């Protein structure tokens, strides 16, 4: 085999997950208009695409390596049905890549699956961003986010807001105004380093021990809000939390940001009490005991998932909270995060 036939293009892509999504639930079709403030953070979703070049006997072969699940399998050329990992397979399918193209996709995220941090959207954005380098022309990050949203809603028929894909594409402290579902404007908030560093030091991602499960609670909320003539006033406090959170971040007022986080969590509970689970409530009470300034149940809420905590200014109180957390449940843990100044990144090497 010649050296040319062994050479591979290696396409790399990463996209952040998100925490502390003030205004979640208002980025949906039934809300019609909405506002969300969220924070793009490490750990990234990571994708590598190994593209075969030169002579090959397996044209059209596509291999998926879902590293977190320890699974590696091939897709048939021209596949039209989705099997073991529908999100990954639908993301490949929607790109319309040439059937003769052979490649292997490796996907990995250090964030636990079902952590309520938009990990699946981050994986989809990173994968689509990488595969976009195999097509003619280039999509912008905003276009990649829209395509990732289409994968979930059109290809898979899922109920899906827009905030996760947009934060994965843009990163940073991300303010989203949805003016007509699913169309939105997106702005990154640029703040002094002192504010950025203080946010990074004091925001904690608390994993509540098990994969998020919406069960039928989300369906009950959606059924209530999606009816003709439904009273959607319960969504307004969520929108207002996003706007107030944006102002607080720009002002460097973390006490105000903490109040917005608390108000948002209370508004989630007003949609349905089960959106703030018993585990989340226990972690919130422990955070209060350790002087926390704010807490936000990540994502739509419900059993499992995660919580963002804005800790007290004193570092020892944050560390005492972390040390005490397993006393509530040995499965509870803090996932290390760092604010991500960038969203989707993609680049090519040889390997």
Long-range contacts (C-beta under 8 A, 24 or more apart in sequence): 1-55, 2-54, 2-55, 4-53, 4-54, 4-55, 5-53, 5-54, 5-55, 5-56, 6-54, 7-53, 7-54, 7-350, 8-50, 8-51, 8-52, 8-53, 8-350, 8-351, 9-49, 9-50, 9-51, 9-53, 9-348, 9-349, 9-350, 9-351, 10-48, 10-49, 10-50, 10-51, 10-348, 10-349, 10-350, 10-351, 11-47, 11-48, 11-49, 11-51, 11-130, 11-131, 11-133, 11-134, 11-346, 11-347, 11-348, 12-46, 12-47, 12-48, 12-130, 12-346, 12-347, 12-348, 12-349, 13-46, 13-47, 13-48, 13-49, 13-126, 13-127, 13-129, 13-130, 13-344, 13-345, 13-346, 13-347, 14-44, 14-45, 14-46, 14-47, 14-126, 14-344, 14-345, 14-346, 15-44, 15-45, 15-122, 15-123, 15-125, 15-126, 15-129, 15-168, 15-169, 15-171, 15-343, 15-344, 15-345, 16-40, 16-41, 16-42, 16-44, 16-45, 16-122, 16-167, 16-168, 16-171, 16-340, 16-342, 16-343, 17-41, 17-43, 17-44, 17-45, 17-109, 17-111, 17-115, 17-117, 17-118, 17-119, 17-122, 17-168, 18-117, 18-118, 18-122, 18-163, 18-164, 18-167, 18-168, 18-174, 19-117, 19-203, 19-205, 19-296, 19-298, 19-306, 19-308, 19-337, 20-203, 20-261, 20-296, 20-298, 20-308, 21-118, 21-163, 21-167, 21-296, 21-298, 21-299, 22-238, 22-241, 22-242, 22-245, 22-260, 22-261, 22-264, 22-296, 23-163, 23-176, 23-238, 23-239, 23-241, 23-242, 23-245, 23-264, 24-161, 24-163, 24-238, 24-264, 24-268, 24-299, 24-300, 25-161, 25-221, 25-235, 25-238, 25-268, 25-271, 25-300, 26-178, 26-235, 26-238, 26-239, 26-242, 27-161, 27-162, 27-163, 27-176, 27-178, 27-181, 27-184, 28-159, 28-161, 28-181, 28-222, 29-181, 29-182, 29-226, 30-222, 30-225, 30-226, 30-230, 30-232, 31-178, 31-181, 31-225, 31-232, 31-235, 32-180, 32-181, 33-178, 33-179, 33-180, 33-181, 34-176, 34-177, 34-178, 34-181, 34-235, 34-238, 34-239, 34-242, 35-175, 35-176, 35-177, 35-178, 35-239, 35-242, 35-243, 36-163, 36-174, 36-175, 36-176, 36-178, 36-242, 37-173, 37-174, 37-175, 37-176, 37-189, 37-241, 37-242, 37-243, 37-245, 37-246, 37-249, 38-163, 38-167, 38-174, 38-176, 39-167, 39-173, 39-174, 39-199, 39-203, 39-339, 40-167, 40-168, 40-170, 40-171, 40-172, 40-173, 40-174, 40-339, 40-340, 40-343, 41-117, 41-205, 41-337, 41-338, 41-339, 41-340, 42-337, 42-338, 42-340, 43-109, 43-110, 43-111, 43-335, 43-336, 43-337, 44-109, 44-110, 44-122, 44-126, 44-340, 45-107, 45-108, 45-109, 45-111, 45-119, 45-122, 45-123, 45-125, 45-126, 45-168, 46-107, 46-108, 46-109, 46-126, 47-105, 47-106, 47-107, 47-108, 47-123, 47-126, 47-127, 47-129, 47-130, 48-105, 48-106, 48-130, 49-103, 49-104, 49-105, 49-106, 49-130, 49-131, 49-134, 50-103, 50-104, 50-105, 50-106, 50-351, 51-101, 51-102, 51-103, 51-134, 52-102, 52-103, 56-102, 58-102, 59-100, 59-101, 59-102, 60-99, 60-100, 60-101, 60-102, 61-102, 62-92, 62-102, 62-103, 62-104, 62-105, 63-103, 63-104, 63-105, 64-88, 64-89, 64-104, 64-105, 64-107, 65-104, 65-105, 65-106, 65-107, 66-107, 67-106, 67-107, 67-108, 68-107, 68-108, 68-109, 68-113, 82-155, 82-156, 86-156, 87-120, 87-123, 87-124, 87-151, 87-152, 87-156, 88-123, 88-124, 88-127, 90-151, 90-155, 90-156, 91-124, 91-127, 91-128, 91-131, 91-148, 91-151, 92-127, 92-131, 93-155, 94-128, 94-147, 94-150, 94-151, 94-155, 95-128, 95-131, 95-132, 95-134, 95-135, 96-135, 97-131, 97-134, 97-135, 101-134, 103-134, 105-130, 110-335, 111-335, 112-207, 112-211, 112-335, 113-211, 114-210, 114-211, 114-212, 114-213, 114-304, 114-305, 115-207, 115-211, 115-212, 115-298, 115-305, 115-306, 115-335, 116-212, 116-297, 116-298, 116-299, 116-300, 116-301, 116-304, 116-305, 116-306, 117-205, 117-298, 117-299, 117-306, 118-163, 118-164, 118-165, 118-167, 118-168, 118-299, 120-164, 121-148, 121-152, 121-164, 121-165, 121-168, 122-164, 122-168, 124-148, 124-151, 124-152, 124-165, 124-168, 125-165, 125-168, 125-169, 125-344, 126-168, 126-344, 126-346, 129-344, 129-346, 130-346, 132-346, 133-346, 133-348, 141-169, 141-170, 141-343, 141-344, 142-166, 142-169, 142-170, 142-186, 144-169, 144-344, 145-169, 145-170, 146-182, 149-182, 153-182, 159-218, 159-222, 167-343, 168-343, 168-344, 169-343, 169-344, 170-343, 170-344, 171-340, 171-341, 171-342, 171-343, 171-344, 172-339, 172-340, 172-341, 172-342, 172-343, 173-199, 173-249, 173-339, 174-343, 175-242, 175-246, 189-246, 189-249, 189-250, 191-249, 191-250, 191-252, 192-252, 194-252, 195-249, 195-252, 196-339, 198-252, 198-254, 199-249, 199-254, 199-339, 200-338, 200-339, 201-315, 202-254, 202-293, 202-310, 202-311, 202-312, 202-313, 202-318, 203-308, 203-309, 203-310, 203-311, 203-337, 203-339, 204-308, 204-309, 204-311, 204-318, 204-321, 204-322, 204-334, 204-337, 205-298, 205-306, 205-307, 205-308, 205-334, 205-335, 205-336, 205-337, 206-283, 206-306, 206-307, 206-308, 206-309, 206-325, 206-332, 206-333, 206-334, 206-335, 207-306, 207-332, 207-333, 207-334, 207-335, 208-277, 208-279, 208-280, 208-283, 208-304, 208-305, 208-306, 208-307, 208-329, 208-331, 208-332, 209-279, 209-304, 209-329, 209-331, 209-332, 209-333, 210-303, 210-304, 210-331, 211-304, 211-305, 212-299, 212-302, 212-303, 212-304, 212-305, 212-306, 213-302, 213-303, 213-304, 214-300, 214-302, 215-302, 215-303, 217-272, 217-274, 217-275, 217-302, 218-300, 218-302, 220-272, 221-271, 221-272, 221-275, 234-267, 234-270, 234-271, 237-263, 237-264, 237-266, 237-267, 237-270, 238-264, 238-267, 238-268, 241-267, 254-293, 254-310, 255-293, 257-293, 257-294, 257-310, 258-292, 258-293, 258-294, 258-310, 259-294, 260-294, 261-294, 261-295, 261-296, 261-308, 261-310, 262-294, 262-295, 262-296, 264-296, 265-295, 265-296, 265-297, 268-297, 268-300, 268-301, 269-301, 272-301, 274-301, 274-302, 274-303, 275-300, 275-301, 275-302, 276-301, 277-301, 277-302, 277-303, 277-304, 277-305, 279-303, 279-304, 279-328, 279-329, 279-332, 280-305, 280-307, 282-328, 282-329, 283-307, 283-309, 283-325, 283-328, 283-332, 286-321, 286-324, 286-325, 286-328, 287-311, 287-321, 290-317, 290-318, 290-320, 290-321, 290-324, 291-317, 292-321, 306-335
